[in-house]
Amino acid sequence: MQKIYQYFSLCILFILLVACTKDIPEPETNSILAPVKGLEIRESIPVTTAMAKGPQDFFVKHVVEGNDVFIECIVDGITFREDRQGVKGKFIVYVDGEKTEEINRAAFKIKGLSQGKHHIKLEVVSSDPALYFLTKEFIIQVE
């Protein structure tokens, strides 16, 4: 009886080992994105960063208030205040593809936007352009 039990256990173990070898998951980095029906992409808007050295990304929070948009950013390793030690940086702001201003604060407003959709692009540049160059782009809707 014990031999039958051992034989049966070995058979089950063998079946489990053989059955599981073919179900190896594909790496997520090799996944293919399928197109979404009804979605038309007119321009490519990157959501990742471009950089030389420095942080991997920066955080952007935005809130639309009437015709203005309040933007708050956090960038590791860069200070926007002149009285602080470290790498100094500034934001170059583009609205609908046109450079509008350069800002030396981590929180600011873009004022007087017209109604409709607007493409906002933020570039972070440092006092040493070889160290940091980060971008973030997003679309807002002004009602």
C-alpha positions as CSV (number, residue, x, y, z in Angstrom):
1,M,0.0,0.0,0.0
2,Q,2.8,2.4,0.8
3,K,4.4,1.7,-2.6
4,I,1.2,2.7,-4.3
5,Y,1.0,5.9,-2.3
6,Q,4.7,6.8,-3.2
7,Y,4.1,6.0,-6.8
8,F,0.9,8.1,-6.8
9,S,2.7,11.0,-5.1
10,L,5.5,10.9,-7.7
11,C,3.1,10.9,-10.5
12,I,1.3,14.0,-9.2
13,L,4.6,15.8,-8.6
14,F,5.7,14.9,-12.1
15,I,2.4,16.2,-13.6
16,L,2.6,19.5,-11.6
17,L,6.2,20.1,-12.7
18,V,5.6,19.4,-16.3
19,A,2.3,21.4,-16.5
20,C,3.8,24.5,-14.9
21,T,6.8,24.8,-17.2
22,K,4.9,26.0,-20.2
23,D,3.0,28.8,-18.4
24,I,5.9,31.2,-18.0
25,P,4.7,34.8,-18.0
26,E,6.0,37.3,-20.5
27,P,8.1,40.2,-19.1
28,E,6.0,43.4,-18.8
29,T,8.5,45.4,-20.7
30,N,7.8,43.5,-23.9
31,S,4.1,44.0,-23.8
32,I,2.4,45.3,-27.0
33,L,-0.3,48.0,-26.7
34,A,-3.4,47.5,-28.8
35,P,-5.1,50.5,-30.4
36,V,-8.3,51.7,-28.7
37,K,-11.3,51.9,-31.0
38,G,-12.6,55.5,-31.4
39,L,-9.4,57.1,-30.1
40,E,-7.6,59.3,-32.5
41,I,-4.1,60.6,-31.6
42,R,-3.2,63.8,-33.3
43,E,0.1,64.5,-31.6
44,S,2.4,62.7,-29.4
45,I,2.6,64.0,-25.8
46,P,5.3,62.3,-23.8
47,V,4.6,61.7,-20.1
48,T,8.1,60.6,-19.2
49,T,11.2,62.7,-18.6
50,A,14.3,63.5,-20.6
51,M,17.4,64.0,-18.6
52,A,21.2,63.9,-18.5
53,K,21.9,63.3,-14.8
54,G,19.8,63.8,-11.7
55,P,16.3,62.8,-10.6
56,Q,14.3,60.3,-12.5
57,D,11.1,62.4,-12.6
58,F,9.4,65.3,-11.0
59,F,5.9,65.7,-9.6
60,V,3.4,68.2,-11.0
61,K,0.0,69.0,-9.6
62,H,-2.3,71.5,-11.4
63,V,-5.7,73.0,-10.6
64,V,-7.7,75.0,-13.1
65,E,-9.4,78.0,-11.4
66,G,-11.5,80.0,-13.9
67,N,-9.1,81.3,-16.6
68,D,-6.0,80.5,-14.5
69,V,-4.2,77.3,-13.8
70,F,-2.3,76.9,-10.5
71,I,0.8,74.6,-10.8
72,E,2.8,73.1,-8.0
73,C,6.0,71.1,-8.7
74,I,8.4,69.0,-6.7
75,V,11.8,68.3,-8.2
76,D,14.4,66.2,-6.2
77,G,17.8,67.8,-6.1
78,I,16.9,71.2,-7.4
79,T,16.1,74.4,-5.4
80,F,14.2,77.3,-6.9
81,R,15.1,79.8,-4.1
82,E,18.2,82.0,-4.4
83,D,18.8,81.8,-0.6
84,R,19.2,78.0,-0.5
85,Q,22.3,75.9,-1.1
86,G,22.4,73.4,-3.9
87,V,21.7,73.2,-7.6
88,K,19.6,76.2,-8.7
89,G,16.8,75.7,-11.2
90,K,14.0,77.3,-13.1
91,F,10.9,76.4,-15.1
92,I,10.5,77.3,-18.7
93,V,6.7,77.4,-19.4
94,Y,5.2,76.7,-22.8
95,V,1.4,77.1,-23.5
96,D,0.2,75.6,-26.8
97,G,3.7,75.4,-28.1
98,E,4.8,79.0,-27.3
99,K,7.2,79.9,-24.6
100,T,5.4,82.2,-22.2
101,E,7.8,82.7,-19.3
102,E,10.6,81.5,-17.1
103,I,9.8,81.0,-13.4
104,N,12.1,80.6,-10.4
105,R,9.4,79.2,-8.0
106,A,8.1,75.7,-7.4
107,A,4.4,77.0,-7.3
108,F,3.0,79.5,-9.8
109,K,0.0,80.5,-11.8
110,I,-0.5,80.8,-15.5
111,K,-3.1,83.5,-15.8
112,G,-5.6,84.6,-18.4
113,L,-6.0,81.5,-20.5
114,S,-8.8,81.4,-23.1
115,Q,-11.6,78.8,-22.9
116,G,-10.8,75.4,-24.4
117,K,-8.0,72.9,-24.3
118,H,-4.4,74.0,-23.7
119,H,-1.2,72.0,-24.0
120,I,1.1,72.9,-21.1
121,K,4.8,72.0,-21.2
122,L,7.2,72.6,-18.3
123,E,10.9,72.3,-18.7
124,V,13.2,72.2,-15.7
125,V,16.7,73.6,-16.4
126,S,19.4,74.1,-13.9
127,S,22.2,76.6,-13.6
128,D,24.4,73.9,-15.1
129,P,22.3,72.6,-18.1
130,A,24.5,69.4,-18.3
131,L,23.2,68.3,-14.9
132,Y,19.4,68.6,-15.3
133,F,16.9,68.8,-18.1
134,L,13.5,67.5,-17.3
135,T,10.2,67.9,-19.1
136,K,6.5,67.3,-18.2
137,E,3.6,67.9,-20.5
138,F,-0.2,67.8,-19.9
139,I,-3.4,69.1,-21.3
140,I,-5.9,71.2,-19.4
141,Q,-9.5,72.3,-20.1
142,V,-10.5,75.9,-19.3
143,E,-14.3,76.1,-19.0
